[in-house]
Amino acid sequence: MKIDVLLGLQWGDEGKGKIVDVLTPKYDIIARFQGGPNAGHTLEFNGIKHVLHTIPSGVFRKNAINIIGNGVVIDPIILKKEIEDTEKLGVDLSEIFYISRKAQLILPTHKLLDKAYEEYKGKNKIGSTLKGIGPAYTDKTARLALKIGDIFTESFKEKYNTAKDHHQKIFKGYNFNEDYSKLEKDWFDAVEFLKKFKFIDSEIFINKSINENKSVLAEGAQGTLLDVDFGSYPFVTSSNTVSSGVCTGLGVSPQKIGKVFGIVKAYCTRVGSGPFPTELFDEVGQYMRDKGHEYGATTGRPRRCGWLDMVALKYSIMINGVTDLIVTKSDVLSGLDTIKVATKYKYKGEIIDYMPYDMCDDIEPIYEELPGWKEDITKCTKLEELPKELLDYIKYLEEKTQVKIKYLSLGPDREQTIELSVKSL
C-alpha cells in the first residue's frame, strides 16, 4: 500500500477541504503534512458550513483516523477553539484525532513577530495572515523551536522562556512593543487542554499503517504556487506545499507515494500580494468573486480573481507529479459567454510557455477562448446532464495537461461532486 496525496495546484483556496471530505470514505487515515492555522478548509453538508484550520478535513466522516503531522505548526489557542467547535457538532475526537509529537508550537510571541515584520516591510508586505506561522518555521530552522512533545517534559517552561527572551530581543530591534500577557495566559490554558488527546510518533505510526495495508491520504494546505521554494517568492507561505513535502512532513519515503490528486479551480484566485498574470479588474472578475463567494475562509479578505492560467497549471503538475486532476467551481463560470485560458505569456518582448524566474508586471497572458455555458449545473448528478460546452472545457483541460480529470465539483456541498471514469469523455 502507498500513501496518496491531495494538494492544491494554484495559490490556495482550490477546495481541498471539500474534496478530502468526499474522498475520506475511501481511506483509513487522513494526515495533514504542512502549514498551520493559515489554512481555511471549508466543508458543507446537511446545510451547514464548516471551516477547519488545523484539524484534517476527514473528521466529519466516521471511522477515519485524522493526524496532524510533524510538518504542521500548531497554535494551541486556535486548535482548542477548533476542537470545541467540532465537538459541538457531535464529533467525538477522542478516538480519531492524533497529534504528532514532532509538530511545532506557535508561541504568542510568534504572532507578534509576524506583525512586526509586516509593519517593517511597509508597502512591500507579503499579506501575511499574522498567525505567527512564518516566525515559527524560522525558529524551526534556527533550532529554537518548541515541539508539542515538549509540553510533557520538565524543561518545557525553561524552553518556552528561552524562546520568548530571544523574541523580545528582536522586538527591541524593531522598536516594537505590545502587551501579550492575556494571550500568553490563554496559550498555556490551551496547552493544558490539548494534553487529553493522543500524541504519537507519526512517522512510525504512518509507516506501520502503510505496511499493514491501511490506506492513507496526505492533505496539503495552501497551494503549489505558494510553496516556499517553487512559488512566487517572496509572496509565498513558509512551508513546502508540494508533494515532496509529504516526505518531510509525515516521514515517508518517496517510494511510498502513490496517487497525487491535484485540485484546480476552473478559474484562478489569489489572496494577498504577489504576481497574478491572469487577474481581472473588470466586471467578469467581480462576477467570479460574487458568484464564487471568493472571500478568505481564514481572513475574510476578498480574493483576487482571474482566468485559468495553463502555464502555471502545467508547472504545478510537473513539480508535483500529478496523476489525477480534480476541477472545482466550474459552476461559478455558468452564465459567461466566453471562457478564457492563458496558454502562453508575452514576457519582455518574447512569447514563452513557462513561468519565468521574475514574475514581474511585464508578463502579458496570451489567451485561447472557448464557448461558455448558460445552464445552472449545481443540481447535476451525472455527466450526461452537463452542458456540451462544459464537457468540451473538460476535454480541453485534459488535452492541454495530459492528465485525466477524476472528479468534477459543481458546488460547495459534498454531494455536488461527480466522479469521472477514465472512459467518460
N, C-alpha and C positions, 0 to 999 in steps of 0.2 A: 504493500500500500504506500502511496505517496501523498504528500501534502499539497492540496490545491490552494491557489492564491486568487484573491479578488481585490482589485485596486482600480483607482481612477486614472484615466488617460489624459485628463485636461488639467485645469487649475483648481481641482476640487469641486465639490457640490454636484457630482455627477449622479448621485442617487445610490451610493454604496449601501447605506443603511437598509433601504427597502429591499435591495437585491439580496443582501445577506439574509434578511428575514425570509425571503422567498426560498432561498436555497437551503436554509438550515435543516429542514426535514431530511435532506439527503446526507447529513453529516452528524458525526458523534460529538465533535469538538469544534468550537469556533474560537479563534485566538487573535487578538489584536497584537500587531508586531511593532508598531512605532507611533510617534505622535503623542498627543496629550489631550487635555480638555479644550484645545482649539478646534477639535473635530466637532461637527454637528451632524450626526447621522439620524435622519428623520424617517420614521416608520408610521404608516397609517393603516389601521384595520378596525373594524367594528365602529366606524365613525369617530374614532379617537386618534389624535395625532400625538406621537411620542418622539422626543428628541433625546438621543444618547450622546454623551461626550467622551466618556472613557470606557464604560461598560460595553463589551461586544454586542453586536446587534442581533445575536441569536437568543437573547434571554426571554423573548416572548413566545418561544416555541418550547414544547415540553421535551424533556429527555436529553437535550444537548448540553454539554459542559461548556462554559464560557470562561476564557482565560485572558487575563491581562498579562502580556508577555514582558520579558526583560527589557525590550527596546522602548517601552512606553514610559512616559514621565507622568507622575500622579500628583494631583493637588488633592490632599485629603478632604478639604472643605467641600470642594466641588463633587468629589466622588461620594462623600457621605450624603449630600443632598440628592444626588442622582439615585443612590441606592434606596433612600427613603421614598422618593417619588415612584420608583419602580415597584417597590413592595406595596405601596398604596393601591396599585392596580392588581393586586392579588398574586404577584410573582414571588415565590419563595426562593431567595437566592442562596440560602444556607448550604444546599447540596449541589448547586450547579455553577457557582461563581468562585473561581480560583484566582489568586494573585501571585505573580512571580516574586520570589524574594529579591530578585535582582532588579526589579523595576525601580526606577529612581523617583525620589520625592522632590516635588516643587515646594520650596520654602516660601514663607511670607515675603522675605527679602528678595526672592527671585522676581516676584511680581512688580516690586518697586524698581528693581534694576531695569526691567523691561520698560517701564515708564520713563526712567531717567535716560536710557539710551535713545528712545524715540524723541524725547524732548531735545536732546543734544543734536540729533540729526536734522531737526528742523524741517525744511521743505523736502529734504531727501529721505524722510522717514519711510519705512517699508510698509506701514499699515499693519503693524503687529496687533494681535488680539489682546495684548497686555496680560496674558495669562501666566507669564513667567517661564514659558517653555524654552525660548532661546537661551536665557541665562542658565537655566537648569542643565541643558545639554552642554553649555560652555563649561560648567563645573565638572561635568562628567569627563570631558577630555582633559581637563586640568587636574583630574584626580582629587577633586574636592567634594564630590557628590555624596549624598546620603541615600543609600538604598532602603527600600521599605523593610527589608530584613533586619536593618539596624535598629528598628523600633523595639526589638525584643532583646537587645544587648544592654549590658550595664553601662557601656560607654556612649549610649545614644545622646544623652543631653550634652556631653562633652563635645561630641562630633558636631552637634547642632550649633553650639555656641561658637565653635571654631569657624564654621562656615559663616555664621552671622557676623562675627567680628571681621572676617575678610570682606564681606559685602559692605559693611559700614565704612571701611576704609575707601572703598570705591565710591560710595556716596559722597564722601568728603571731596574727592577729586572732581566730582561733577557739581559740587555745591548744591547737593540735593538733600532735602530734609523733609521727612514725612513720618508721622506717628503711625506705627503699626502694632501697637500693644494689643488692641482689640482683635486684630487679625491673627496675631500670634496666639492669643488665648483660644480662639475658635479653632485654630490649626491643631493645637495639642489635644483639644477635645475630640476633634475628628480623627486624629491618630488613634486615640483610645477606642473610639467607635469601630474602627476598621479591624482591630485585633480579634474580633469574634469570627472573622471569615477565614477561609482556608488559604494558607500560604504554601507554595510549592516551589521546588526547583524545576521550573517549567521546561527547561531544555531536556531534563531527564524524563519528565512526565510525558512530554510530547513525542520524543523519540521512542519511548517504550510503547506508547499508544499506537504509533505508526507500525512498529514491529509486530504488534498484536492485531494488525489489520483493521484498526479503527480509522474511520475517515475524519480528516482534519481539514478545515478551511481557514486559511490565514486572511484576516480582514485588515486592509490598509486604510489609512486616513489621509486626508488632503488629496493631492493628485500628482501624477508624474511630473508635470511641468512646474511643480513647486519643490521638487527634490533638491536637496542642498547641494548636490554635485551636478545634476543634469538639468535642473530647472533654470528659469530666467534669473540667475543670480545677479544682484543680491536680494531680489524680490522673491524670496523663497521661504520655505519653512526650515526647521532646524534639524530635520532627520531625513533618512533615505526612504522615500515613499515608493520606490520601485521594487520589483520582485526580488532583487538580490538582498533587499533589506530584511526579507523574511529569514534569511540565513543567520544574520547577526541579531535580529530582533526576537527570534524564537529559539535559536541554537540548533538549526538543522542544516545538513549539508546540501549543496546544490544538487547532488544526485537524487535527493528525496523530493525535489519539486516536481509536481505533476502538471495538471492543467493550470493555465494562467488566464483567468477571466478579466478582461479589460472592459471597463464601463466608460461609455462615451455618450454625452448628450447629443441630440440631433442638431444642436447649435452649440455655441460656446458662452461661458460666463467666467467672470473673474471678480474677486473681491480684493479691495485694497489697491496699492500701487503696483506698477510694473508694466512691461510691454504686453500689448494685446493687438496684434496686427489686424484682426477682422472686427474690431469693436465698432459698433454702430452708435451714432449720436442722433439718429433721426427717429421718426415715428415707428419704424419697424423694430428698432432696439427697445423702445418703450413698450411696444406691443408684446415683445418677448418677456420683458420684465414683469408686466402686469399679469399677463395670462399665465406665465410660469411661476408666479409668486416668488420672484427672484430677490429674496432678501435673506441675509445670512441667518442660519439656524442658531448660531452661537452669538453673533454680534448684532443681528438685526439690520446690518448695513445693506443698502441696495447694491445688487450685483451689477457689474458692467456686462452688457450683452452684445453678442455679435454672431456672425455666420460661422458655420463649422470650418475649421482650419485643417485641411487634409495634410498639409506639410507637417504640422505639429503632431497630428494623429499618427502618421506613419513613423515619425521619430519615436513616439511613445511605444508603439507596437514593437519596434526594433529593440529599444532599450529593455523592455520587459519580457520579450519572447512570448507575446500574447498568442494563445491558442484558440480562444473563443471571445467574440465580441458580444457585448450587451448594450443595446441602444435604448436610452431613456428619453423621456419628454418629447417624443415625436408628436404627441397630442398638442403641444404648445404651438407647433407650426401650422396646425389646421387653420384655414382661413386666408393663408397667404397665396397670392397669385403665382409667385416665383420663389423658389428656394435656391440660394447661392451656396457654393462651396469653394473655398480658396484652395487651388491646386498648385500654385507656384507663387513666388514673391518676386517683385521687382526691387532689387537691392543695389543701391549705389550704381545705377545705370545698367545692371545686369539682370537677367532672368535666372533665378535659381529655384531648385526644388528641395532645398534643405534649410534647416534652421541655422543661421549664421551665429558666430560667437557673440557679436554685438547686436543685440535685438533692439536697435535704435529706431528713431522716428523715420528713418529713411526707407523703411520697409513699406511697400505698397502691395497688397494682396491682388492676385490675378484670379478672377472667378470663372467658374463654369456655372451655368444656370440650368435648373431643372423645373418642370412644372410643379406647382403646389397642389394641394388638395383642400377642398372646402368642407368635407364631411367631419362631423364630430365622431372621433374614433374611440372615445373614452369608454364606451359600452361594448366595444367589440371583444369577442372572446375567442374567435377563430381567425386564422389567416385569411380565409376566403371572404370574410366580412370587411377586410381593409380595402380602401380605395386603390385603384391601379397605380396612381401617382406615388403613393407611399410605398407600394411594393417595388416600383421602379427605383425609388430612392434607396431602398434596402439593397437591391441588386447592385446599384451603382456603388454603394459603400463597400460591398463585398468585393467587387471587381477592382476597386481602387486600392483596397488594403490587402487583398489576397487572404483575408481571414473571414471565416464563416460567422454569421450572427446567430447566437444561440438563443437569446431572449430579446423580446421587444416589450418595453414598458410603455403603457398607454395612459398612465395616471398615477397618482401617489399611493393608492391603496394596493395592498399586497395582491388582491385579486385581479388588478388591472395589469396583468402580465401574460404574454403569450410566448410559449416555448416553440421555437422553430426547429423542425427536424432538418437533418443535413440535406434532404432532397426537397424541402419545402418550396424552394424557388427554382 
